[in-house]
Amino acid sequence: MRRGSRRVVVTGMGVVSPIGTGLETFWAALVEGRPGVGPITRFDPSGLDCRIAGEVRDFEPTRYMDRKEARRSDRFIQMAIAASVMAVEDAGLDPDRPLGPGAGVVIGSGIGGMETWESSFRTLIEKGPDRVSPFTVPMMISNMAAGMVSIRFGAEGPNRCTVSACASGADAIGDAFRIIQRGDADLILAGGSEAAITPFAIASFSAARSLSTRNDEPERASRPFDRDRDGFVMGEGAGIVVLEALEHALARKARIHAEVIGYGATGDAYHITQPAPEGRGAARAMELALQDAGVAPTDVGYINAHGTSTEYNDWYETVAIKRVFADYAYRLAVSSTKSMTGHLLGAAGGVEAIATVLAIERGVLPPTINLDHPDPRCDLDYVPHKARPAHVDVALSNSFGFGGHNAVLVFRRYQEAA
């Protein structure tokens, strides 16, 4: 398939995460290896097998929207708007000036308004149908983060939501990349948002035996690639980037964080929750992304792994990296920032894309914390415990999801010449 020829760059980034809101707070926590996992406080988790999560504790929605709008928005929408405001400001754009028809929005969410769904259903059962809010549907549906961000910034171009489970945020950035490449927009706000730390969601993932039950030491619960990992830790947040056609960014003299040069997406066609054996789908996604980027495996200096802290994901992602990079895999730095943030589901790809861009731009690789006893099957360089200075020109960000969704993004240090 013939791709568009336009180069696409990252000019703005905004993040809401369990380890901090705002780029500098987020980055400082990554470099320090600070965990964001703790006891659940948003509701009483008594009786649940898992009572820990990566909650966002420093988030005040009325800093980014008025009180009335905040009341009529689910938490995942609030976080998407907040991260978008930060990204727009970081891009040097006026957040109060409409972006117009040349700008679009692509924001993914794996679940959408879970808090609204649960509270509205309780209202229905306890108080009757007449007490259900007329705002329930627009607060609940997954596309409304994209819709509300489009309204907030007057972005009249392509406006959509990508739903591919834990690959949603990465697929959203990949979709936006393609849209700009082919000339259907000049600028797009893209990424993911999720706020699913709720009783029903935690109970459901616990029933599937997906979550860690290391309740007595939550800061050590998310431990990708470690022999003693026992499941992922639910997190929440949003990661939004401003993507622009290079000529558009240069025309307005924008600061450029990095360039997006490749995107690969595949399906495992194997199982609803388990990754394909030997990481076949993940490997093909990485191969396609590298081919799309026009770079060799040996050009890559860092991979921000999906690294969920679950048995099969960590093992098969390691195998997939070896399939793609062969012997060079052992010279690659690979780390999982989920060891600090927990797993943000549909927001993970957006937040981790930002971590990857910052690693390139600032010359520091975030660590994988809690890697005390490496699984013998996971034998790559996972940047254990401490951040590492490194000059990286090309990096990958991996995101894989239930249902067999695989998405890989390739970023490169910006160079004036192609």
Sequence and secondary structure as in RCSB ss.txt:
>XXXX:A:sequence
MRRGSRRVVVTGMGVVSPIGTGLETFWAALVEGRPGVGPITRFDPSGLDCRIAGEVRDFEPTRYMDRKEARRSDR
FIQMAIAASVMAVEDAGLDPDRPLGPGAGVVIGSGIGGMETWESSFRTLIEKGPDRVSPFTVPMMISNMAAGMVS
IRFGAEGPNRCTVSACASGADAIGDAFRIIQRGDADLILAGGSEAAITPFAIASFSAARSLSTRNDEPERASRPF
DRDRDGFVMGEGAGIVVLEALEHALARKARIHAEVIGYGATGDAYHITQPAPEGRGAARAMELALQDAGVAPTDV
GYINAHGTSTEYNDWYETVAIKRVFADYAYRLAVSSTKSMTGHLLGAAGGVEAIATVLAIERGVLPPTINLDHPD
PRCDLDYVPHKARPAHVDVALSNSFGFGGHNAVLVFRRYQEAA
>XXXX:A:secstr
       EEEEEEEEEETTEESHHHHHHHHHHT    EE  SS  TT S  EEB   S  GGGTS HHHHHTS H
HHHHHHHHHHHHHHHTT  TTS  BTTEEEEEE SS  HHHHHHHHHHHHHH GGGS TTHHHHHSTTHHHHHHH
HHHTB S EE    GGGHHHHHHHHHHHHHHTTS SEEEEEEEE   SHHHHHHHHHTT B   TT GGGT  TT
BTT   B BB EEEEEEEEEHHHHHHTT    EEEEEEEEEE  S SSS  GGGHHHHHHHHHHHHHHT  GGG 
 EEE    S HHHHHHHHHHHHHHHGGGGGGSEEE THHHH B GGGHHHHHHHHHHHHHHHTEE  BTT SSB 
TT  SB  BSS EE   SEEEEEEEETTTEEEEEEEE   S  
